[in-house]
Each structure stands twice: as C-alpha cells, then as structure tokens.
Amino acid sequence: MRLGLMRGKAIPLVRGHLNTTAVQSATLAAIGYESNGGILQLEFRSRAVYRYFGVPGPVYEALWSAPSKGSYFNLAIRGRFPFSVVPARVAVSRGEC
C-alpha cells in the first residue's frame, strides 16, 4: 500500500471505490468502512466526502449504532484521526456520492 503525508503523518493513499451505506442523520448522508486499513468514509449532507484513517472497528460500530451520528462524530472522530477530502469529481465519477 502506498503512503502519503497528511499533517506530518503517513496515511495510505486510497484509490478506487469504497462502498457506503445511506444513514438517517441530520449531519451524515452515508458511511463506509474498510476494516483492513481502518478507513472510514463519511459523506456529509453538504455532499463533502472525507476519509479518516486508522479508525478502529469499535469506533465505526459505535458511530453506526449511535442515536446521534453527528454528535458521535464530533465526540469520537473529528480531530482524532488523520483524514483526506475526496474531491467531488472523483467521488461522483466513482459512484461514491
């Protein structure tokens, strides 16, 4: 797996499709997770798509089952994991939005 740098930390460069599932949330539109690399993909209602790296399975599972996904995101994910923004044209062309 190739690595890139984000905020001085090495992160995997992910190319290709990551399957996501629509969720009921005022903040998030869809969630995807790749357990092999701990990659969490979040599509926000604003249509912005982010990939978070090194996210443990229990954090993903807690997000999935949280009554307020936005609150859980702010509490346990935002600012705690390196991330990259998936460019809109890439996300759309790969069917990720």
Backbone torsions as a table, in degrees:
resi	resn	phi	psi	omega
1	MET	NA	132.3	177.6
2	ARG	-77.0	149.8	179.0
3	LEU	-117.4	146.8	173.5
4	GLY	-121.1	178.8	178.2
5	LEU	-116.7	135.6	176.2
6	MET	-139.2	117.1	-178.9
7	ARG	54.6	38.4	177.1
8	GLY	79.9	1.4	-179.8
9	LYS	-111.0	143.5	176.4
10	ALA	-75.5	131.2	177.2
11	ILE	-132.8	150.9	178.6
12	PRO	-69.8	141.2	173.8
13	LEU	-88.1	112.7	-175.7
14	VAL	-101.7	125.6	175.1
15	ARG	-121.4	149.8	177.7
16	GLY	99.6	-177.9	-171.6
17	HIS	-82.8	137.2	171.7
18	LEU	-119.6	119.4	-177.8
19	ASN	-65.5	134.9	177.5
20	THR	-124.7	158.5	178.5
21	THR	-125.5	133.5	178.5
22	ALA	-64.2	143.2	179.0
23	VAL	-129.1	157.5	174.5
24	GLN	-91.3	110.3	-177.8
25	SER	-162.6	146.9	175.4
26	ALA	-75.9	-20.2	-176.5
27	THR	-103.1	-46.0	-174.7
28	LEU	-104.0	143.9	176.0
29	ALA	-100.4	-34.8	-177.2
30	ALA	-155.3	152.8	179.9
31	ILE	-131.3	139.3	173.6
32	GLY	-137.7	153.3	-178.8
33	TYR	-147.2	134.6	174.8
34	GLU	-114.9	106.7	-172.9
35	SER	-68.5	-29.6	-178.6
36	ASN	-60.5	-36.7	-179.0
37	GLY	-112.4	0.9	-177.1
38	GLY	63.3	38.8	-177.4
39	ILE	-98.2	119.5	178.6
40	LEU	-107.5	122.8	177.0
41	GLN	-108.6	128.7	179.0
42	LEU	-122.1	127.6	171.7
43	GLU	-105.2	122.4	-179.3
44	PHE	-88.3	162.2	178.8
45	ARG	-60.0	-24.9	177.8
46	SER	-72.7	-5.2	-178.1
47	ARG	83.2	-2.3	174.9
48	ALA	-69.1	139.3	-179.4
49	VAL	-121.0	127.1	-179.7
50	TYR	-123.5	146.9	171.9
51	ARG	-117.7	127.0	178.7
52	TYR	-107.1	138.7	-172.4
53	PHE	-113.4	144.4	178.7
54	GLY	77.1	24.9	-178.3
55	VAL	-83.9	119.6	179.6
56	PRO	-67.1	151.3	179.0
57	GLY	-52.1	-44.3	179.9
58	PRO	-60.9	-30.6	177.2
59	VAL	-68.8	-44.2	176.3
60	TYR	-59.5	-47.2	-178.3
61	GLU	-62.7	-39.2	178.1
62	ALA	-67.0	-38.0	176.1
63	LEU	-62.4	-46.7	-177.9
64	TRP	-58.3	-39.5	-175.7
65	SER	-95.7	-1.5	-177.9
66	ALA	-65.5	136.5	176.8
67	PRO	-64.4	-32.1	174.5
68	SER	-122.7	100.3	-177.8
69	LYS	-65.6	-36.3	177.7
70	GLY	-63.7	-43.0	178.6
71	SER	-65.3	-42.7	178.8
72	TYR	-64.5	-41.9	177.2
73	PHE	-55.9	-49.2	-178.5
74	ASN	-64.2	-33.9	-177.4
75	LEU	-79.3	-44.1	-167.1
76	ALA	-115.1	-12.8	-174.5
77	ILE	-120.2	-52.5	-176.8
78	ARG	-55.8	126.0	178.2
79	GLY	78.1	1.0	-176.7
80	ARG	-109.3	-14.5	-177.2
81	PHE	-133.4	145.7	172.8
82	PRO	-63.6	148.7	-176.3
83	PHE	-145.2	165.4	169.9
84	SER	-138.5	152.7	177.0
85	VAL	-91.8	132.0	176.3
86	VAL	-86.7	116.9	-179.3
87	PRO	-55.5	140.3	-175.9
88	ALA	-55.6	-43.1	-177.5
89	ARG	-66.9	-32.0	177.0
90	VAL	-71.4	-45.5	-178.9
91	ALA	-61.1	-44.3	-179.2
92	VAL	-67.1	-42.9	-176.9
93	SER	-68.0	-22.2	179.9
94	ARG	-101.3	6.2	176.9
95	GLY	75.2	23.4	-176.9
96	GLU	-91.1	-7.7	180.0
97	CYS	-105.9	NA	NA
